[in-house]
Amino acid sequence: MSKHKIKLEDDCLASFSKALKKEINNNLKFYKRIDKEKAKEYQVAYSNVIFILKQKAEEFCIPLSDLGIEDYDVPKIEDDFDI
């Protein structure tokens, strides 16, 4: 595999991770306002997605910092917490 192709794949993964984090945060903000129970369900599902993404990145020796998810956790849905 060429270095160019690897760079494109790395950039794609990093871009995907950034877009996923933004989507998660925006969706949870939305659902928290209209339906807290639905927001909690989404929070659990998104947590599983992030867990799998981190697990697979580590499996393939991709540093989590390269994906921008090294310290990212899906925001918790709580009454006194604003996402």
N, C-alpha and C positions, 0 to 999 in steps of 0.2 A: 504494500500500500504506500502511495506517495505521501510525502510530508504535507503537500497541499491538501490532499484528501483528508488526512488526519486533522489538519487545522480546520477545515470546513466542518467536519464532524464535531470537533470540540466546540466550535463557535455555535453550531446548531444546538448542541446539548445545553450550553450556557444560556443561549437565547430562550430555549424551551423552559429552562428552570426559572428564569426571570419572569417570563410570561405566566407561568404556572403560579408562582408566588403572588403576582399581581391579581390574577384571576381569583385565587383563593381568598385573599384579603377583601377584594371587592364583593365577592359573593357572600362572604360571611357578614360583612357590614350590611348588605341588603337584607339578607334573611333575618339577621338579628333584629332589624327594625320591624319586620312584618310578621315573623313567626319564630320565636325563640326555640321551640322544639325542633322545627325544621333546621334551624341553624346548627343545633347540637348534632343532628344526624349528619349534616354536611361536614361538620368539624371532624367527626369520627372518620368519615370516608376520606376526606382530604388528608388526615393524619396517616391513614394507611397508604395512600399514594406517595406521600413524602417519605415514609419509612421504606417502601419498596425502591424508590428512586435512590435514596441514600445507600441502601443495601447493594443494589446493582452497581452503582458508581464505585463503591469500595471493592466489589467483586472484580471489576475490570480495572482496578487501580487508577481510577479517575479521582483526583483530589476533590473533596467536597467544596473546598474554597474556589476551585475553578468553575464550579457550577453556581456559586453564590448561595449554597445551602448548608454550609458548615455549622452555622449556629441558628438556622431557621427551624422554627417549630410553628405548626399551625396555631393561630391564636385561639385561646380558650374562650368559650362562650359562657360568660358569667354576668350576673346582674349589674355588678359595679365595675365592669371592665369595658372600655371602649376600644374596639378594634381599630 
